[in-house]
């Protein structure tokens, strides 16, 4: 079953062309890694898929072109703005998952062959992401990496069939990156969660993704398996000898 099907997607923001004629699909159980340097359009692509911005073309989610399937998706944005005066804690954030769960249970018949399974409870989810000691801490007082883990814990509770993550490794140290890789691998293998994640680090994507899609100059210039990716001369020249070259491209323009 196609979880995501995108046809002819084009996005303009303030008359500036950001994405042009994007076509791809994601099958159930896939892990699609979206590779691209800063400004390549990865975040814009995700926001269009989630109907958060206007676009031309077609986006189908679980076979639906409207927004009815959106609550079946958990989204971890690259940036998450917090009002420092708003006293919401990690526990409060995770408690909001009950709204999404209520919709999923009521409308589970929308998704073909989808069976509702109980997600992890709050304590289990916090322990899995290593935030059990931060339960009562305000979100505004968390580091960027801790906030990412809190959002992932919320996704563990809802157990959404589709998880979209925008640059999830950026604010994490090496140990937390490995923890995230393990959690995402488990969600995909054991719970059959379909995952789409963006990064500009090819080596990290290769550790997790089954398929790779590369964005450059507003378009897709590669979409295929990991093996095909590593044998593609264009991607070799793009990524260089290591992921460090990609970071240098982004920050120094080399």
C-alpha positions, 0 to 999 in steps of 0.5 A: 500500500502506498502511504504517501503518493506525490505527483507534480508537487510545486511550491512557490513562496513569495513568488520564489520557486522552492520545489518544482515537479516533485514526484515520488511515493512511499510504500508501507514499511519503508524508511525513506531518507531525504538528503539535501543541503540546507535550503534544498527544500526538505522542510518545505516538502514536508510542510506541503505533504502535511498540508501546512502550506499551499502547493500545486500538484497532488498529495495523497496520504493513505490514499486520500487527497484531503486532510482526513488522514493527517491525524494518523501522522506524527511529525517532528519538525526541525524547529519547535517554537516555545513561548517561554511564559507558557508553563507546559511541561514534558508530561503536559506535552505527552498528555496531548497525545490523547486527542490524536489517539481518540481520533485514530481509534474512532476512524481506524477504518480509514486506513486499509489493513490498519489495526490499532495497537496500544502505544507505550504509556507515558512512563515507558515512552519517557524511559525509552528516550531517556527523559524520565527525569525531565517529566516535570520540566518546562519545555522552554527549559529543555535543550534542543536535543531534549525537546526532540526526544520529548516529541519522539516520546509523544509519537511513541505513545500515539504509535502513528503508522507514519512518522515524519522527522525533519533533521532529527539528528541536528541537535543531538550528541553522538550517543543520543543519535545512536539512541534515536537510530535504535528507536526508529529501527525498532518502530519500523521492524517491530511495529511496521511504522513507515518513516520519512526523515530528512538530513544533510548527513548521508552517512546517518541516513545510510545507517537507517534508511531503506531508500534515499531521495536527494533534493537539489536545485528544487528537484529530485535528482535521485530516488532509489535504494541505498545500494543504488545511491552509493553507486551513483556518481552524482551523489558521490560527487555531492557527498564527497568522501564523508559526511563532513564534506556535506557539512563543509558544503553547507557552512563554507560553500565548498 
